[in-house]
Amino acid sequence: MNAWLEKLRERFHAGGRLHWTMGPAGPEARLQAPAAEGRLTLQGGQLLQWRPQGADPVLWLSPRARLAPGAAIRGGVPVCWPWFGPHPERVDFPAHGFARTARWEPLAAVPERGGVRLSLALVRDAASYHLFPHRARPTLELHLGETLEMALITRNEDRRPFTLGQALHAYFQVGDVQCIRIHGLAGRAYLDKTRGLRRFTQHGPVRLEGETDRVYLGAGGPVTIEDPALGRAIRVEKAGSATTVVWNPGEAKGRAMGDVGEAWREFVCVEAANALADARALVPGAVHRLVMRCAVVP
């Protein structure tokens, strides 16, 4: 383990902006750069924290998050791959796929625009091929700076086509989830998971007044999280996605969740996704890029 950590420090320091340590779930990279600070764990390739210099933290990490080998981590940006939600056929397979608890390895790290550009690849093993028997090894490209950019890239290297569901399951920190407004989804149809996937149309900005779990359809444009409690807004843009997921467990369910508890008010998930009918069919040789860009605006 020490040799692995030394190799990371030697090869992937990005001009002194990345600092590798051994965290509870394995190796972690800490970003200290002129434009931003951040934290990433190689378990799940999961970005845990990102904060532009001079701003409040943008990503929320639960104070009760379970940071342990093989455990799903509540907060940051979990990578859901190669399916979103429950497996379409196997109820015994893990929700949201296996990438969020698997090991990723860095490919490159370079200083860029006051921050860092970091590339990672999923490490496939026999267990993952049992769950998804196709030759595909996704890569994750991140720019951590004044803005956050993430791209989840999948190439079908198999001889057979496959269907890909996925999401960048971002948890955004807010002052009070019941006071925020989410703009950019008005007029869009959505499927409400709390009401048996019934279809509704969004009128005006999204307001979260209880448990919320919605898949917005035909929603490829930007959204803005207006947060009066923190006096800011977070703009989320994306590409390669026609579904936007909005989620918060609400008070009763949040308090019952061991890794959320009273902190249910502190976050909202706004996810760039390929979910339900937006899952992508990839023929051999095809490449799909799921992209999310985030910025703090007044």
C-alpha positions in Angstrom: 0.0 0.0 0.0 2.8 2.4 0.8 4.5 1.7 -2.5 1.2 2.4 -4.3 0.9 5.7 -2.4 4.4 6.7 -3.3 3.8 5.9 -6.9 0.7 8.2 -6.9 2.7 11.0 -5.3 5.5 10.7 -7.8 3.5 10.5 -11.0 0.2 12.4 -10.3 1.1 15.5 -8.3 0.1 18.1 -11.0 2.9 20.4 -10.3 2.4 20.2 -6.5 -1.3 20.9 -6.6 -2.4 17.3 -5.8 -1.4 15.7 -2.5 -2.0 12.0 -2.0 -2.9 10.5 1.4 -4.3 7.3 2.6 -8.0 7.8 3.6 -10.5 5.5 5.3 -11.6 4.0 1.9 -8.1 4.0 0.3 -6.0 6.6 -1.5 -7.3 10.2 -1.7 -6.1 13.2 -3.6 -6.3 16.6 -1.9 -6.4 19.6 -4.3 -4.7 22.9 -3.2 -4.6 25.2 -6.2 -4.9 29.0 -6.8 -8.5 28.6 -8.1 -10.0 25.9 -5.9 -9.7 23.2 -3.2 -11.0 19.7 -3.5 -10.9 16.1 -2.4 -11.2 12.9 -4.4 -11.1 9.2 -3.4 -10.0 6.4 -5.8 -12.8 4.3 -4.5 -15.6 5.0 -7.0 -13.5 7.7 -8.6 -15.6 9.9 -6.4 -15.1 13.6 -6.0 -16.0 14.3 -2.4 -15.4 18.1 -2.2 -15.0 21.0 -4.5 -14.8 24.7 -3.4 -13.7 27.6 -5.6 -11.3 29.9 -3.6 -13.3 32.5 -1.7 -16.6 30.5 -1.9 -18.5 28.2 0.4 -18.2 24.5 -0.4 -20.3 23.6 -3.5 -20.5 19.8 -3.0 -22.1 18.3 0.1 -20.5 15.4 1.9 -22.7 13.9 4.7 -21.2 14.3 8.2 -22.4 10.7 8.6 -20.9 9.4 5.3 -19.5 5.9 5.6 -16.0 6.1 4.3 -15.0 2.4 4.1 -13.8 -0.1 1.5 -16.7 -1.3 -0.6 -19.2 1.2 0.9 -21.2 3.7 -1.2 -20.3 7.2 0.0 -23.1 9.7 0.7 -22.2 13.0 -0.9 -19.9 14.5 -3.5 -20.4 13.1 -7.0 -21.0 9.4 -7.1 -20.5 7.8 -10.5 -23.5 5.6 -11.4 -22.5 3.1 -14.1 -23.4 1.0 -16.1 -27.0 1.4 -15.0 -29.0 3.9 -13.1 -31.3 3.0 -10.2 -32.2 -0.7 -9.9 -30.9 -3.1 -12.5 -33.6 -3.5 -15.2 -33.6 -7.3 -14.8 -31.8 -8.4 -11.7 -33.1 -7.2 -8.4 -30.1 -8.8 -6.6 -27.6 -6.6 -8.5 -26.4 -3.4 -6.7 -28.4 -0.2 -7.3 -26.7 2.4 -9.6 -24.2 -0.2 -10.8 -20.8 -1.1 -9.4 -18.5 1.8 -10.5 -19.3 3.9 -7.4 -17.7 1.3 -5.1 -15.0 -0.1 -7.4 -11.4 1.1 -7.6 -10.4 3.6 -10.2 -6.8 4.4 -11.2 -5.4 7.7 -12.3 -4.1 8.1 -15.9 -2.9 11.7 -15.9 -2.8 14.8 -13.7 -1.7 18.2 -15.0 -2.1 21.8 -13.8 -4.6 23.7 -15.8 -6.3 27.2 -15.5 -5.5 27.7 -11.8 -6.6 24.2 -11.0 -6.0 20.6 -12.1 -7.1 18.3 -14.9 -7.3 14.7 -13.7 -8.1 11.6 -15.7 -9.2 8.3 -14.2 -10.2 4.8 -15.4 -12.3 2.1 -13.8 -10.5 -1.0 -12.8 -12.5 -4.0 -14.1 -12.3 -7.4 -12.5 -14.1 -10.8 -12.7 -16.9 -9.7 -10.4 -17.6 -6.6 -12.5 -17.7 -8.7 -15.7 -20.3 -11.0 -14.0 -22.5 -8.0 -13.4 -21.8 -6.4 -16.8 -20.4 -8.9 -19.3 -19.2 -6.4 -21.9 -15.8 -5.0 -22.8 -16.1 -1.4 -21.7 -13.8 0.5 -19.3 -15.2 4.0 -18.6 -12.9 6.9 -18.0 -13.5 10.0 -16.0 -12.1 13.4 -16.9 -12.2 16.2 -14.3 -11.2 19.8 -14.4 -11.2 21.2 -10.8 -10.7 24.9 -10.8 -12.9 28.0 -10.6 -15.5 25.9 -12.4 -16.0 22.1 -12.1 -16.2 20.0 -15.3 -16.7 16.3 -15.3 -17.0 13.9 -18.3 -17.8 10.2 -18.0 -16.7 8.5 -21.2 -17.7 5.0 -22.3 -16.4 3.2 -25.4 -18.0 -0.1 -26.5 -14.9 -2.3 -27.1 -17.1 -5.4 -27.3 -18.3 -7.2 -30.4 -21.9 -6.8 -29.3 -24.0 -3.8 -28.6 -25.1 -2.9 -25.1 -27.4 -0.5 -23.3 -25.9 2.1 -21.0 -27.6 3.8 -18.1 -25.6 6.2 -15.9 -25.5 9.4 -13.9 -23.1 11.9 -12.3 -25.1 11.9 -9.0 -24.1 15.4 -7.8 -24.9 16.4 -4.2 -25.0 20.2 -4.0 -24.7 22.0 -0.6 -27.6 24.4 0.2 -28.6 26.5 3.1 -32.1 25.0 3.4 -33.5 22.7 0.8 -37.0 23.9 1.5 -36.1 27.5 0.5 -34.3 26.8 -2.7 -35.7 27.2 -6.2 -34.4 25.3 -9.3 -34.9 27.1 -12.5 -34.6 25.8 -16.1 -37.1 22.9 -15.9 -40.4 24.8 -16.3 -42.6 23.2 -18.9 -40.8 19.8 -18.8 -42.5 16.6 -18.1 -41.2 14.5 -15.3 -41.8 11.0 -13.8 -42.3 11.1 -10.1 -40.8 8.1 -8.4 -42.6 8.9 -5.1 -45.9 8.5 -6.9 -45.4 5.3 -8.9 -43.6 7.0 -11.9 -46.7 9.0 -12.7 -46.1 11.7 -15.3 -46.5 15.4 -14.5 -45.5 18.7 -16.0 -43.4 21.2 -14.1 -45.0 24.7 -13.7 -42.5 27.4 -12.7 -39.4 26.7 -10.7 -38.9 23.5 -8.8 -39.6 23.8 -5.1 -38.9 20.9 -2.7 -41.6 20.6 0.0 -41.1 17.0 1.0 -39.5 13.8 -0.4 -38.6 14.5 -4.0 -37.4 12.0 -6.6 -38.1 13.1 -10.2 -36.7 12.3 -13.6 -37.2 15.3 -15.9 -37.6 14.3 -19.6 -36.2 16.1 -22.5 -34.2 18.2 -20.1 -30.8 18.7 -21.7 -30.5 22.4 -21.0 -28.9 24.2 -18.0 -30.5 24.6 -14.6 -29.8 27.0 -11.8 -30.1 26.3 -8.1 -31.2 29.6 -6.5 -30.2 29.5 -2.8 -31.3 32.6 -0.8 -30.0 31.1 2.5 -26.4 31.1 1.2 -26.9 34.1 -1.0 -25.7 32.4 -4.2 -26.8 30.3 -7.2 -25.2 27.2 -8.7 -25.5 26.8 -12.5 -25.4 23.3 -13.8 -24.8 22.6 -17.5 -24.5 19.3 -19.2 -24.1 17.4 -22.5 -24.9 13.9 -23.6 -27.9 13.7 -21.3 -31.6 14.3 -21.9 -32.7 13.5 -18.4 -32.2 15.6 -15.2 -32.8 13.9 -11.9 -33.8 16.0 -8.8 -33.7 14.2 -5.4 -33.9 14.9 -1.7 -35.3 12.3 0.8 -37.3 14.9 2.7 -37.5 15.0 6.5 -39.0 11.6 7.5 -37.0 9.5 5.1 -33.8 11.6 5.6 -33.9 11.2 9.4 -34.4 7.4 9.0 -31.3 7.1 6.7 -28.2 6.3 8.8 -25.9 8.4 6.6 -28.2 11.4 6.3 -30.1 12.1 9.6 -30.8 15.7 10.4 -28.6 16.8 7.5 -31.4 16.2 5.0 -31.9 20.0 4.8 -28.4 20.7 3.6 -28.3 19.3 0.1 -30.1 18.7 -3.1 -29.1 16.3 -5.9 -29.3 17.6 -9.4 -28.0 14.9 -11.7 -26.8 14.7 -15.3 -28.2 11.3 -16.3 -29.0 8.8 -19.0 -32.0 7.3 -17.1 -35.1 5.2 -18.1 -35.8 5.8 -21.8 -32.7 8.0 -22.1 -30.4 5.0 -21.6 -28.0 4.9 -24.6 -27.6 1.9 -27.0 -23.9 1.7 -27.9 -22.9 -0.4 -31.0 -19.4 -1.8 -31.2 -16.9 1.0 -31.4 -19.3 3.7 -30.3 -18.4 6.3 -27.7 -20.7 8.2 -25.4 -19.7 11.2 -23.3 -21.8 12.3 -20.3 -20.7 15.8 -19.3 -21.5 18.1 -16.3 -20.2 21.6 -15.7 -20.9 23.6 -12.6 -20.2 27.2 -11.5 -21.1 29.5 -8.6 -22.9 32.6 -9.7 -24.2 35.6 -7.6 
